[in-house]
Amino acid sequence: MIKTTLLRLGLVLTLLFALGCKEKADKAGSAAAPSEPVVTKIVVADAKTTHHLNLYVAKELGLFEKKNLDVQIVEVDDNAASRDLVVSGGADVFWSCPTVAIAAIANGAPIKMVSQVKKPCTSVLVVTQKSPIKKLSDLNGKEVAGISPTCEAVISLSAAAKAEGAKFNLQRFAGGPAIAALEGGKVAAAILEEPHVSIAELAGHKVLFPDVSAAIPCRTINASDKFLASNAAALKDFISVVDEANKIILADPTAENIVKIAAKYTGAPEDAIARGNGRLKFQIALDVEGLKKLGDELLKENNIKENPGDKLFAGEFKGITW
């Protein structure tokens, strides 16, 4: 009986020892097993244009996924709609003309600029070959097509004309309709951006006063305050991916795959894209002083009551993009 009892005790101890070893092995295995990466969803409100090519290249080349970012692009009609979708909470990030973001922030919108998209502004004044306009003063009293009175190119050309004693009347037309209005004689000139500048040039029209907008910072990437507060690290990864896409584009702006990506997203003609892509100097560093000066111009025109100054820029990105 004693032997049987000892035998049973030995079996129990052996079983307990085996179970203990298995538990330790399971724990060790669990600790060693790689955890699933956390994927952050970022919704981008986007009005399609080649100026946002870095977004499209990053998306098409799978660069966002490498940083565990699920970037979803929601198409909207224009910059204002992009801003409104982010302000309402329907999106997290939007690309826009800087004046759209400046005016929104000045009026209390819960957004901040996190990155530049490109510089300089590539919007220029386009006229027909037979146009009598030769100098800025010739714009006096003329009808000029442009997307908005708060567009940075419209502001800069208006200021330059004013310095020469001239004032033109802005007719609000976007890209294609502006070219049609120019060719139909409804306006004497059109303020266009890429790819419509290249489309107009390929049609035989000419560019005037390109130096006027050369020093102006162009589009910015803007994010909601709420998303910044909760996902700053993911947004920094997002901008680092955009910068990677910038380098790919700048290395060869007319590479076949780059042109095709631009055409896929914007529907613009490939020949116009190839002609104008080299003008789009993508960067992420915010032109702080230039953007503040745009704020001053909006203030002069009574479009805003106060220039937000440094309040334009996300504190989370100080030392990174500004």
C-alpha positions as protocol buffer text, in pm:
chain_id: "A"
residue {
  index: 1
  type: MET
  ca { x: 0 y: 0 z: 0 }
}
residue {
  index: 2
  type: ILE
  ca { x: 285 y: 235 z: 91 }
}
residue {
  index: 3
  type: LYS
  ca { x: 451 y: 159 z: -242 }
}
residue {
  index: 4
  type: THR
  ca { x: 126 y: 224 z: -427 }
}
residue {
  index: 5
  type: THR
  ca { x: 77 y: 554 z: -246 }
}
residue {
  index: 6
  type: LEU
  ca { x: 433 y: 663 z: -320 }
}
residue {
  index: 7
  type: LEU
  ca { x: 387 y: 565 z: -683 }
}
residue {
  index: 8
  type: ARG
  ca { x: 67 y: 769 z: -712 }
}
residue {
  index: 9
  type: LEU
  ca { x: 235 y: 1067 z: -540 }
}
residue {
  index: 10
  type: GLY
  ca { x: 524 y: 1044 z: -783 }
}
residue {
  index: 11
  type: LEU
  ca { x: 288 y: 1044 z: -1077 }
}
residue {
  index: 12
  type: VAL
  ca { x: 104 y: 1349 z: -942 }
}
residue {
  index: 13
  type: LEU
  ca { x: 431 y: 1538 z: -887 }
}
residue {
  index: 14
  type: THR
  ca { x: 547 y: 1447 z: -1236 }
}
residue {
  index: 15
  type: LEU
  ca { x: 220 y: 1567 z: -1384 }
}
residue {
  index: 16
  type: LEU
  ca { x: 234 y: 1895 z: -1188 }
}
residue {
  index: 17
  type: PHE
  ca { x: 594 y: 1949 z: -1298 }
}
residue {
  index: 18
  type: ALA
  ca { x: 498 y: 1888 z: -1660 }
}
residue {
  index: 19
  type: LEU
  ca { x: 204 y: 2125 z: -1639 }
}
residue {
  index: 20
  type: GLY
  ca { x: 426 y: 2392 z: -1480 }
}
residue {
  index: 21
  type: CYS
  ca { x: 681 y: 2359 z: -1757 }
}
residue {
  index: 22
  type: LYS
  ca { x: 406 y: 2385 z: -2019 }
}
residue {
  index: 23
  type: GLU
  ca { x: 267 y: 2702 z: -1857 }
}
residue {
  index: 24
  type: LYS
  ca { x: 612 y: 2861 z: -1853 }
}
residue {
  index: 25
  type: ALA
  ca { x: 664 y: 2763 z: -2216 }
}
residue {
  index: 26
  type: ASP
  ca { x: 325 y: 2907 z: -2311 }
}
residue {
  index: 27
  type: LYS
  ca { x: 406 y: 3234 z: -2139 }
}
residue {
  index: 28
  type: ALA
  ca { x: 746 y: 3249 z: -2302 }
}
residue {
  index: 29
  type: GLY
  ca { x: 587 y: 3176 z: -2638 }
}
residue {
  index: 30
  type: SER
  ca { x: 329 y: 3448 z: -2586 }
}
residue {
  index: 31
  type: ALA
  ca { x: 596 y: 3698 z: -2491 }
}
residue {
  index: 32
  type: ALA
  ca { x: 804 y: 3612 z: -2794 }
}
residue {
  index: 33
  type: ALA
  ca { x: 515 y: 3617 z: -3040 }
}
residue {
  index: 34
  type: PRO
  ca { x: 499 y: 3946 z: -3233 }
}
residue {
  index: 35
  type: SER
  ca { x: 192 y: 4154 z: -3156 }
}
residue {
  index: 36
  type: GLU
  ca { x: -31 y: 4280 z: -3435 }
}
residue {
  index: 37
  type: PRO
  ca { x: 71 y: 4632 z: -3547 }
}
residue {
  index: 38
  type: VAL
  ca { x: -167 y: 4912 z: -3462 }
}
residue {
  index: 39
  type: VAL
  ca { x: -308 y: 5058 z: -3782 }
}
residue {
  index: 40
  type: THR
  ca { x: -426 y: 5421 z: -3773 }
}
residue {
  index: 41
  type: LYS
  ca { x: -698 y: 5532 z: -4011 }
}
residue {
  index: 42
  type: ILE
  ca { x: -656 y: 5880 z: -4161 }
}
residue {
  index: 43
  type: VAL
  ca { x: -932 y: 6027 z: -4376 }
}
residue {
  index: 44
  type: VAL
  ca { x: -817 y: 6290 z: -4627 }
}
residue {
  index: 45
  type: ALA
  ca { x: -1067 y: 6528 z: -4786 }
}
residue {
  index: 46
  type: ASP
  ca { x: -934 y: 6597 z: -5133 }
}
residue {
  index: 47
  type: ALA
  ca { x: -1024 y: 6821 z: -5426 }
}
residue {
  index: 48
  type: LYS
  ca { x: -832 y: 6649 z: -5705 }
}
residue {
  index: 49
  type: THR
  ca { x: -539 y: 6838 z: -5858 }
}
residue {
  index: 50
  type: THR
  ca { x: -180 y: 6767 z: -5959 }
}
residue {
  index: 51
  type: HIS
  ca { x: -78 y: 6993 z: -5670 }
}
residue {
  index: 52
  type: HIS
  ca { x: -169 y: 6699 z: -5445 }
}
residue {
  index: 53
  type: LEU
  ca { x: 41 y: 6453 z: -5643 }
}
residue {
  index: 54
  type: ASN
  ca { x: 249 y: 6359 z: -5338 }
}
residue {
  index: 55
  type: LEU
  ca { x: -66 y: 6224 z: -5171 }
}
residue {
  index: 56
  type: TYR
  ca { x: -153 y: 6013 z: -5476 }
}
residue {
  index: 57
  type: VAL
  ca { x: 200 y: 5880 z: -5524 }
}
residue {
  index: 58
  type: ALA
  ca { x: 225 y: 5780 z: -5157 }
}
residue {
  index: 59
  type: LYS
  ca { x: -111 y: 5604 z: -5183 }
}
residue {
  index: 60
  type: GLU
  ca { x: -41 y: 5425 z: -5512 }
}
residue {
  index: 61
  type: LEU
  ca { x: 309 y: 5310 z: -5416 }
}
residue {
  index: 62
  type: GLY
  ca { x: 190 y: 5167 z: -5084 }
}
residue {
  index: 63
  type: LEU
  ca { x: 408 y: 5397 z: -4877 }
}
residue {
  index: 64
  type: PHE
  ca { x: 141 y: 5465 z: -4614 }
}
residue {
  index: 65
  type: GLU
  ca { x: 91 y: 5096 z: -4541 }
}
residue {
  index: 66
  type: LYS
  ca { x: 460 y: 5062 z: -4451 }
}
residue {
  index: 67
  type: LYS
  ca { x: 392 y: 5301 z: -4162 }
}
residue {
  index: 68
  type: ASN
  ca { x: 75 y: 5115 z: -4060 }
}
residue {
  index: 69
  type: LEU
  ca { x: -147 y: 5394 z: -4189 }
}
residue {
  index: 70
  type: ASP
  ca { x: -483 y: 5328 z: -4350 }
}
residue {
  index: 71
  type: VAL
  ca { x: -524 y: 5643 z: -4561 }
}
residue {
  index: 72
  type: GLN
  ca { x: -866 y: 5690 z: -4716 }
}
residue {
  index: 73
  type: ILE
  ca { x: -919 y: 5969 z: -4970 }
}
residue {
  index: 74
  type: VAL
  ca { x: -1265 y: 6127 z: -4988 }
}
residue {
  index: 75
  type: GLU
  ca { x: -1317 y: 6333 z: -5304 }
}
residue {
  index: 76
  type: VAL
  ca { x: -1480 y: 6676 z: -5269 }
}
residue {
  index: 77
  type: ASP
  ca { x: -1544 y: 6961 z: -5512 }
}
residue {
  index: 78
  type: ASP
  ca { x: -1302 y: 7229 z: -5393 }
}
residue {
  index: 79
  type: ASN
  ca { x: -1073 y: 7356 z: -5117 }
}
residue {
  index: 80
  type: ALA
  ca { x: -1362 y: 7504 z: -4920 }
}
residue {
  index: 81
  type: ALA
  ca { x: -1543 y: 7169 z: -4921 }
}
residue {
  index: 82
  type: SER
  ca { x: -1224 y: 6999 z: -4800 }
}
residue {
  index: 83
  type: ARG
  ca { x: -1198 y: 7244 z: -4513 }
}
residue {
  index: 84
  type: ASP
  ca { x: -1564 y: 7208 z: -4422 }
}
residue {
  index: 85
  type: LEU
  ca { x: -1546 y: 6828 z: -4413 }
}
residue {
  index: 86
  type: VAL
  ca { x: -1253 y: 6840 z: -4170 }
}
residue {
  index: 87
  type: VAL
  ca { x: -1413 y: 7110 z: -3954 }
}
residue {
  index: 88
  type: SER
  ca { x: -1733 y: 6903 z: -3933 }
}
residue {
  index: 89
  type: GLY
  ca { x: -1541 y: 6592 z: -3828 }
}
residue {
  index: 90
  type: GLY
  ca { x: -1602 y: 6402 z: -4152 }
}
residue {
  index: 91
  type: ALA
  ca { x: -1229 y: 6394 z: -4233 }
}
residue {
  index: 92
  type: ASP
  ca { x: -900 y: 6442 z: -4049 }
}
residue {
  index: 93
  type: VAL
  ca { x: -669 y: 6611 z: -4301 }
}
residue {
  index: 94
  type: PHE
  ca { x: -696 y: 6828 z: -4612 }
}
residue {
  index: 95
  type: TRP
  ca { x: -467 y: 6986 z: -4871 }
}
residue {
  index: 96
  type: SER
  ca { x: -562 y: 7345 z: -4968 }
}
residue {
  index: 97
  type: CYS
  ca { x: -450 y: 7686 z: -5082 }
}
residue {
  index: 98
  type: PRO
  ca { x: -297 y: 7845 z: -4773 }
}
residue {
  index: 99
  type: THR
  ca { x: -541 y: 8135 z: -4772 }
}
residue {
  index: 100
  type: VAL
  ca { x: -830 y: 7890 z: -4722 }
}
residue {
  index: 101
  type: ALA
  ca { x: -667 y: 7755 z: -4407 }
}
residue {
  index: 102
  type: ILE
  ca { x: -551 y: 8097 z: -4284 }
}
residue {
  index: 103
  type: ALA
  ca { x: -899 y: 8247 z: -4314 }
}
residue {
  index: 104
  type: ALA
  ca { x: -1056 y: 7944 z: -4145 }
}
residue {
  index: 105
  type: ILE
  ca { x: -813 y: 7950 z: -3851 }
}
residue {
  index: 106
  type: ALA
  ca { x: -855 y: 8328 z: -3816 }
}
residue {
  index: 107
  type: ASN
  ca { x: -1229 y: 8273 z: -3790 }
}
residue {
  index: 108
  type: GLY
  ca { x: -1191 y: 8013 z: -3517 }
}
residue {
  index: 109
  type: ALA
  ca { x: -1195 y: 7685 z: -3710 }
}
residue {
  index: 110
  type: PRO
  ca { x: -1038 y: 7399 z: -3506 }
}
residue {
  index: 111
  type: ILE
  ca { x: -761 y: 7323 z: -3754 }
}
residue {
  index: 112
  type: LYS
  ca { x: -386 y: 7384 z: -3786 }
}
residue {
  index: 113
  type: MET
  ca { x: -130 y: 7379 z: -4064 }
}
residue {
  index: 114
  type: VAL
  ca { x: 107 y: 7083 z: -4026 }
}
residue {
  index: 115
  type: SER
  ca { x: 311 y: 7098 z: -4347 }
}
residue {
  index: 116
  type: GLN
  ca { x: 377 y: 7288 z: -4665 }
}
residue {
  index: 117
  type: VAL
  ca { x: 285 y: 7108 z: -4987 }
}
residue {
  index: 118
  type: LYS
  ca { x: 496 y: 7310 z: -5227 }
}
residue {
  index: 119
  type: LYS
  ca { x: 659 y: 7642 z: -5298 }
}
residue {
  index: 120
  type: PRO
  ca { x: 648 y: 7867 z: -5492 }
}
residue {
  index: 121
  type: CYS
  ca { x: 295 y: 7937 z: -5605 }
}
residue {
  index: 122
  type: THR
  ca { x: 274 y: 7829 z: -5969 }
}
residue {
  index: 123
  type: SER
  ca { x: -48 y: 8013 z: -6052 }
}
residue {
  index: 124
  type: VAL
  ca { x: 12 y: 8273 z: -6322 }
}
residue {
  index: 125
  type: LEU
  ca { x: -169 y: 8515 z: -6550 }
}
residue {
  index: 126
  type: VAL
  ca { x: -247 y: 8370 z: -6894 }
}
residue {
  index: 127
  type: VAL
  ca { x: -354 y: 8568 z: -7203 }
}
residue {
  index: 128
  type: THR
  ca { x: -409 y: 8491 z: -7571 }
}
residue {
  index: 129
  type: GLN
  ca { x: -125 y: 8541 z: -7818 }
}
residue {
  index: 130
  type: LYS
  ca { x: -291 y: 8853 z: -7962 }
}
residue {
  index: 131
  type: SER
  ca { x: -368 y: 9010 z: -7624 }
}
residue {
  index: 132
  type: PRO
  ca { x: -289 y: 9383 z: -7593 }
}
residue {
  index: 133
  type: ILE
  ca { x: -187 y: 9328 z: -7229 }
}
residue {
  index: 134
  type: LYS
  ca { x: 189 y: 9373 z: -7202 }
}
residue {
  index: 135
  type: LYS
  ca { x: 241 y: 9525 z: -6858 }
}
residue {
  index: 136
  type: LEU
  ca { x: 61 y: 9523 z: -6524 }
}
residue {
  index: 137
  type: SER
  ca { x: -91 y: 9866 z: -6579 }
}
residue {
  index: 138
  type: ASP
  ca { x: -268 y: 9726 z: -6889 }
}
residue {
  index: 139
  type: LEU
  ca { x: -488 y: 9521 z: -6653 }
}
residue {
  index: 140
  type: ASN
  ca { x: -673 y: 9832 z: -6541 }
}
residue {
  index: 141
  type: GLY
  ca { x: -1047 y: 9786 z: -6586 }
}
residue {
  index: 142
  type: LYS
  ca { x: -1004 y: 9441 z: -6745 }
}
residue {
  index: 143
  type: GLU
  ca { x: -1214 y: 9135 z: -6669 }
}
residue {
  index: 144
  type: VAL
  ca { x: -991 y: 8859 z: -6535 }
}
residue {
  index: 145
  type: ALA
  ca { x: -1093 y: 8501 z: -6460 }
}
residue {
  index: 146
  type: GLY
  ca { x: -979 y: 8352 z: -6128 }
}
residue {
  index: 147
  type: ILE
  ca { x: -1091 y: 8092 z: -5881 }
}
residue {
  index: 148
  type: SER
  ca { x: -1142 y: 8322 z: -5580 }
}
residue {
  index: 149
  type: PRO
  ca { x: -1059 y: 8670 z: -5451 }
}
residue {
  index: 150
  type: THR
  ca { x: -881 y: 8503 z: -5158 }
}
residue {
  index: 151
  type: CYS
  ca { x: -658 y: 8287 z: -5382 }
}
residue {
  index: 152
  type: GLU
  ca { x: -294 y: 8378 z: -5307 }
}
residue {
  index: 153
  type: ALA
  ca { x: -220 y: 8431 z: -5679 }
}
residue {
  index: 154
  type: VAL
  ca { x: -521 y: 8661 z: -5720 }
}
residue {
  index: 155
  type: ILE
  ca { x: -413 y: 8854 z: -5410 }
}
residue {
  index: 156
  type: SER
  ca { x: -54 y: 8892 z: -5533 }
}
residue {
  index: 157
  type: LEU
  ca { x: -152 y: 8996 z: -5886 }
}
residue {
  index: 158
  type: SER
  ca { x: -411 y: 9239 z: -5751 }
}
residue {
  index: 159
  type: ALA
  ca { x: -146 y: 9396 z: -5525 }
}
residue {
  index: 160
  type: ALA
  ca { x: 108 y: 9414 z: -5808 }
}
residue {
  index: 161
  type: ALA
  ca { x: -144 y: 9575 z: -6043 }
}
residue {
  index: 162
  type: LYS
  ca { x: -248 y: 9821 z: -5773 }
}
residue {
  index: 163
  type: ALA
  ca { x: 115 y: 9926 z: -5729 }
}
residue {
  index: 164
  type: GLU
  ca { x: 108 y: 10020 z: -6099 }
}
residue {
  index: 165
  type: GLY
  ca { x: -216 y: 10217 z: -6061 }
}
residue {
  index: 166
  type: ALA
  ca { x: -435 y: 9943 z: -6207 }
}
residue {
  index: 167
  type: LYS
  ca { x: -733 y: 9748 z: -6081 }
}
residue {
  index: 168
  type: PHE
  ca { x: -899 y: 9456 z: -6258 }
}
residue {
  index: 169
  type: ASN
  ca { x: -1239 y: 9294 z: -6208 }
}
residue {
  index: 170
  type: LEU
  ca { x: -1232 y: 8931 z: -6101 }
}
residue {
  index: 171
  type: GLN
  ca { x: -1474 y: 8690 z: -6266 }
}
residue {
  index: 172
  type: ARG
  ca { x: -1492 y: 8368 z: -6066 }
}
residue {
  index: 173
  type: PHE
  ca { x: -1404 y: 8074 z: -6288 }
}
residue {
  index: 174
  type: ALA
  ca { x: -1206 y: 7759 z: -6207 }
}
residue {
  index: 175
  type: GLY
  ca { x: -947 y: 7602 z: -6444 }
}
residue {
  index: 176
  type: GLY
  ca { x: -1126 y: 7468 z: -6751 }
}
residue {
  index: 177
  type: PRO
  ca { x: -1411 y: 7723 z: -6747 }
}
residue {
  index: 178
  type: ALA
  ca { x: -1155 y: 8003 z: -6709 }
}
residue {
  index: 179
  type: ILE
  ca { x: -973 y: 7890 z: -7025 }
}
residue {
  index: 180
  type: ALA
  ca { x: -1306 y: 7869 z: -7207 }
}
residue {
  index: 181
  type: ALA
  ca { x: -1395 y: 8222 z: -7092 }
}
residue {
  index: 182
  type: LEU
  ca { x: -1055 y: 8347 z: -7215 }
}
residue {
  index: 183
  type: GLU
  ca { x: -1093 y: 8181 z: -7554 }
}
residue {
  index: 184
  type: GLY
  ca { x: -1453 y: 8301 z: -7584 }
}
residue {
  index: 185
  type: GLY
  ca { x: -1356 y: 8662 z: -7518 }
}
residue {
  index: 186
  type: LYS
  ca { x: -1554 y: 8687 z: -7194 }
}
residue {
  index: 187
  type: VAL
  ca { x: -1237 y: 8779 z: -7004 }
}
residue {
  index: 188
  type: ALA
  ca { x: -912 y: 8945 z: -7107 }
}
residue {
  index: 189
  type: ALA
  ca { x: -692 y: 8716 z: -6897 }
}
residue {
  index: 190
  type: ALA
  ca { x: -712 y: 8416 z: -6668 }
}
residue {
  index: 191
  type: ILE
  ca { x: -525 y: 8335 z: -6347 }
}
residue {
  index: 192
  type: LEU
  ca { x: -455 y: 7963 z: -6374 }
}
residue {
  index: 193
  type: GLU
  ca { x: -268 y: 7694 z: -6184 }
}
residue {
  index: 194
  type: GLU
  ca { x: -123 y: 7363 z: -6300 }
}
residue {
  index: 195
  type: PRO
  ca { x: -218 y: 7162 z: -6493 }
}
residue {
  index: 196
  type: HIS
  ca { x: -438 y: 7429 z: -6653 }
}
residue {
  index: 197
  type: VAL
  ca { x: -140 y: 7659 z: -6714 }
}
residue {
  index: 198
  type: SER
  ca { x: 18 y: 7384 z: -6924 }
}
residue {
  index: 199
  type: ILE
  ca { x: -313 y: 7307 z: -7096 }
}
residue {
  index: 200
  type: ALA
  ca { x: -339 y: 7675 z: -7193 }
}
residue {
  index: 201
  type: GLU
  ca { x: 23 y: 7688 z: -7311 }
}
residue {
  index: 202
  type: LEU
  ca { x: -25 y: 7379 z: -7525 }
}
residue {
  index: 203
  type: ALA
  ca { x: -326 y: 7552 z: -7680 }
}
residue {
  index: 204
  type: GLY
  ca { x: -102 y: 7843 z: -7780 }
}
residue {
  index: 205
  type: HIS
  ca { x: -169 y: 8094 z: -7501 }
}
residue {
  index: 206
  type: LYS
  ca { x: 108 y: 8274 z: -7315 }
}
residue {
  index: 207
  type: VAL
  ca { x: 205 y: 8342 z: -6954 }
}
residue {
  index: 208
  type: LEU
  ca { x: 265 y: 8694 z: -6822 }
}
residue {
  index: 209
  type: PHE
  ca { x: 428 y: 8819 z: -6500 }
}
residue {
  index: 210
  type: PRO
  ca { x: 538 y: 8478 z: -6363 }
}
residue {
  index: 211
  type: ASP
  ca { x: 767 y: 8649 z: -6110 }
}
residue {
  index: 212
  type: VAL
  ca { x: 471 y: 8806 z: -5924 }
}
residue {
  index: 213
  type: SER
  ca { x: 376 y: 8481 z: -5752 }
}
residue {
  index: 214
  type: ALA
  ca { x: 724 y: 8330 z: -5739 }
}
residue {
  index: 215
  type: ALA
  ca { x: 788 y: 8416 z: -5373 }
}
residue {
  index: 216
  type: ILE
  ca { x: 447 y: 8309 z: -5244 }
}
residue {
  index: 217
  type: PRO
  ca { x: 411 y: 7982 z: -5052 }
}
residue {
  index: 218
  type: CYS
  ca { x: 161 y: 7750 z: -5215 }
}
residue {
  index: 219
  type: ARG
  ca { x: -59 y: 7480 z: -5069 }
}
residue {
  index: 220
  type: THR
  ca { x: -49 y: 7349 z: -4714 }
}
residue {
  index: 221
  type: ILE
  ca { x: -151 y: 7026 z: -4543 }
}
residue {
  index: 222
  type: ASN
  ca { x: -390 y: 7096 z: -4259 }
}
residue {
  index: 223
  type: ALA
  ca { x: -533 y: 6878 z: -3982 }
}
residue {
  index: 224
  type: SER
  ca { x: -812 y: 6901 z: -3729 }
}
residue {
  index: 225
  type: ASP
  ca { x: -716 y: 6993 z: -3373 }
}
residue {
  index: 226
  type: LYS
  ca { x: -899 y: 6683 z: -3249 }
}
residue {
  index: 227
  type: PHE
  ca { x: -696 y: 6448 z: -3470 }
}
residue {
  index: 228
  type: LEU
  ca { x: -373 y: 6625 z: -3374 }
}
residue {
  index: 229
  type: ALA
  ca { x: -450 y: 6580 z: -3006 }
}
residue {
  index: 230
  type: SER
  ca { x: -523 y: 6210 z: -3034 }
}
residue {
  index: 231
  type: ASN
  ca { x: -298 y: 6094 z: -3319 }
}
residue {
  index: 232
  type: ALA
  ca { x: 5 y: 6325 z: -3336 }
}
residue {
  index: 233
  type: ALA
  ca { x: 252 y: 6036 z: -3374 }
}
residue {
  index: 234
  type: ALA
  ca { x: 57 y: 5882 z: -3661 }
}
residue {
  index: 235
  type: LEU
  ca { x: 27 y: 6220 z: -3829 }
}
residue {
  index: 236
  type: LYS
  ca { x: 404 y: 6267 z: -3804 }
}
residue {
  index: 237
  type: ASP
  ca { x: 447 y: 5932 z: -3977 }
}
residue {
  index: 238
  type: PHE
  ca { x: 195 y: 6047 z: -4237 }
}
residue {
  index: 239
  type: ILE
  ca { x: 398 y: 6361 z: -4315 }
}
residue {
  index: 240
  type: SER
  ca { x: 722 y: 6160 z: -4328 }
}
residue {
  index: 241
  type: VAL
  ca { x: 559 y: 5941 z: -4595 }
}
residue {
  index: 242
  type: VAL
  ca { x: 450 y: 6252 z: -4789 }
}
residue {
  index: 243
  type: ASP
  ca { x: 811 y: 6370 z: -4776 }
}
residue {
  index: 244
  type: GLU
  ca { x: 925 y: 6034 z: -4912 }
}
residue {
  index: 245
  type: ALA
  ca { x: 679 y: 6073 z: -5199 }
}
residue {
  index: 246
  type: ASN
  ca { x: 809 y: 6427 z: -5258 }
}
residue {
  index: 247
  type: LYS
  ca { x: 1161 y: 6294 z: -5309 }
}
residue {
  index: 248
  type: ILE
  ca { x: 1038 y: 6029 z: -5554 }
}
residue {
  index: 249
  type: ILE
  ca { x: 852 y: 6293 z: -5760 }
}
residue {
  index: 250
  type: LEU
  ca { x: 1134 y: 6548 z: -5755 }
}
residue {
  index: 251
  type: ALA
  ca { x: 1384 y: 6286 z: -5870 }
}
residue {
  index: 252
  type: ASP
  ca { x: 1194 y: 6253 z: -6200 }
}
residue {
  index: 253
  type: PRO
  ca { x: 871 y: 6458 z: -6228 }
}
residue {
  index: 254
  type: THR
  ca { x: 800 y: 6326 z: -6578 }
}
residue {
  index: 255
  type: ALA
  ca { x: 861 y: 5957 z: -6506 }
}
residue {
  index: 256
  type: GLU
  ca { x: 597 y: 5746 z: -6680 }
}
residue {
  index: 257
  type: ASN
  ca { x: 453 y: 5602 z: -6358 }
}
residue {
  index: 258
  type: ILE
  ca { x: 436 y: 5946 z: -6192 }
}
residue {
  index: 259
  type: VAL
  ca { x: 253 y: 6100 z: -6489 }
}
residue {
  index: 260
  type: LYS
  ca { x: 11 y: 5808 z: -6503 }
}
residue {
  index: 261
  type: ILE
  ca { x: -68 y: 5835 z: -6131 }
}
residue {
  index: 262
  type: ALA
  ca { x: -141 y: 6207 z: -6177 }
}
residue {
  index: 263
  type: ALA
  ca { x: -365 y: 6135 z: -6474 }
}
residue {
  index: 264
  type: LYS
  ca { x: -547 y: 5856 z: -6289 }
}
residue {
  index: 265
  type: TYR
  ca { x: -643 y: 6081 z: -5998 }
}
residue {
  index: 266
  type: THR
  ca { x: -702 y: 6412 z: -6176 }
}
residue {
  index: 267
  type: GLY
  ca { x: -815 y: 6319 z: -6527 }
}
residue {
  index: 268
  type: ALA
  ca { x: -578 y: 6582 z: -6668 }
}
residue {
  index: 269
  type: PRO
  ca { x: -412 y: 6518 z: -7007 }
}
residue {
  index: 270
  type: GLU
  ca { x: -79 y: 6338 z: -6975 }
}
residue {
  index: 271
  type: ASP
  ca { x: 98 y: 6587 z: -7204 }
}
residue {
  index: 272
  type: ALA
  ca { x: -4 y: 6878 z: -6980 }
}
residue {
  index: 273
  type: ILE
  ca { x: 98 y: 6687 z: -6669 }
}
residue {
  index: 274
  type: ALA
  ca { x: 440 y: 6609 z: -6817 }
}
residue {
  index: 275
  type: ARG
  ca { x: 484 y: 6973 z: -6919 }
}
residue {
  index: 276
  type: GLY
  ca { x: 396 y: 7118 z: -6578 }
}
residue {
  index: 277
  type: ASN
  ca { x: 507 y: 6862 z: -6320 }
}
residue {
  index: 278
  type: GLY
  ca { x: 859 y: 7002 z: -6303 }
}
residue {
  index: 279
  type: ARG
  ca { x: 717 y: 7334 z: -6179 }
}
residue {
  index: 280
  type: LEU
  ca { x: 569 y: 7172 z: -5869 }
}
residue {
  index: 281
  type: LYS
  ca { x: 847 y: 7200 z: -5611 }
}
residue {
  index: 282
  type: PHE
  ca { x: 718 y: 6978 z: -5333 }
}
residue {
  index: 283
  type: GLN
  ca { x: 843 y: 7024 z: -4976 }
}
residue {
  index: 284
  type: ILE
  ca { x: 720 y: 6978 z: -4619 }
}
residue {
  index: 285
  type: ALA
  ca { x: 894 y: 7274 z: -4448 }
}
residue {
  index: 286
  type: LEU
  ca { x: 637 y: 7544 z: -4375 }
}
residue {
  index: 287
  type: ASP
  ca { x: 723 y: 7888 z: -4510 }
}
residue {
  index: 288
  type: VAL
  ca { x: 632 y: 8055 z: -4181 }
}
residue {
  index: 289
  type: GLU
  ca { x: 711 y: 8413 z: -4280 }
}
residue {
  index: 290
  type: GLY
  ca { x: 550 y: 8383 z: -4622 }
}
residue {
  index: 291
  type: LEU
  ca { x: 232 y: 8239 z: -4473 }
}
residue {
  index: 292
  type: LYS
  ca { x: 216 y: 8516 z: -4213 }
}
residue {
  index: 293
  type: LYS
  ca { x: 252 y: 8772 z: -4492 }
}
residue {
  index: 294
  type: LEU
  ca { x: -42 y: 8613 z: -4671 }
}
residue {
  index: 295
  type: GLY
  ca { x: -233 y: 8661 z: -4348 }
}
residue {
  index: 296
  type: ASP
  ca { x: -140 y: 9029 z: -4357 }
}
residue {
  index: 297
  type: GLU
  ca { x: -274 y: 9057 z: -4712 }
}
residue {
  index: 298
  type: LEU
  ca { x: -603 y: 8892 z: -4611 }
}
residue {
  index: 299
  type: LEU
  ca { x: -623 y: 9139 z: -4324 }
}
residue {
  index: 300
  type: LYS
  ca { x: -567 y: 9435 z: -4558 }
}
residue {
  index: 301
  type: GLU
  ca { x: -850 y: 9315 z: -4780 }
}
residue {
  index: 302
  type: ASN
  ca { x: -1081 y: 9277 z: -4476 }
}
residue {
  index: 303
  type: ASN
  ca { x: -1112 y: 8902 z: -4535 }
}
residue {
  index: 304
  type: ILE
  ca { x: -1010 y: 8835 z: -4175 }
}
residue {
  index: 305
  type: LYS
  ca { x: -1019 y: 9047 z: -3859 }
}
residue {
  index: 306
  type: GLU
  ca { x: -687 y: 8929 z: -3717 }
}
residue {
  index: 307
  type: ASN
  ca { x: -375 y: 8757 z: -3848 }
}
residue {
  index: 308
  type: PRO
  ca { x: -334 y: 8437 z: -3643 }
}
residue {
  index: 309
  type: GLY
  ca { x: 47 y: 8446 z: -3676 }
}
residue {
  index: 310
  type: ASP
  ca { x: 209 y: 8144 z: -3509 }
}
residue {
  index: 311
  type: LYS
  ca { x: -136 y: 8015 z: -3415 }
}
residue {
  index: 312
  type: LEU
  ca { x: -159 y: 7897 z: -3775 }
}
residue {
  index: 313
  type: PHE
  ca { x: 89 y: 7617 z: -3712 }
}
residue {
  index: 314
  type: ALA
  ca { x: 54 y: 7291 z: -3518 }
}
residue {
  index: 315
  type: GLY
  ca { x: 272 y: 7298 z: -3207 }
}
residue {
  index: 316
  type: GLU
  ca { x: 319 y: 6923 z: -3240 }
}
residue {
  index: 317
  type: PHE
  ca { x: 518 y: 6986 z: -3559 }
}
residue {
  index: 318
  type: LYS
  ca { x: 749 y: 7258 z: -3428 }
}
residue {
  index: 319
  type: GLY
  ca { x: 1103 y: 7147 z: -3502 }
}
residue {
  index: 320
  type: ILE
  ca { x: 974 y: 6910 z: -3770 }
}
residue {
  index: 321
  type: THR
  ca { x: 807 y: 7123 z: -4039 }
}
residue {
  index: 322
  type: TRP
  ca { x: 853 y: 7468 z: -3886 }
}
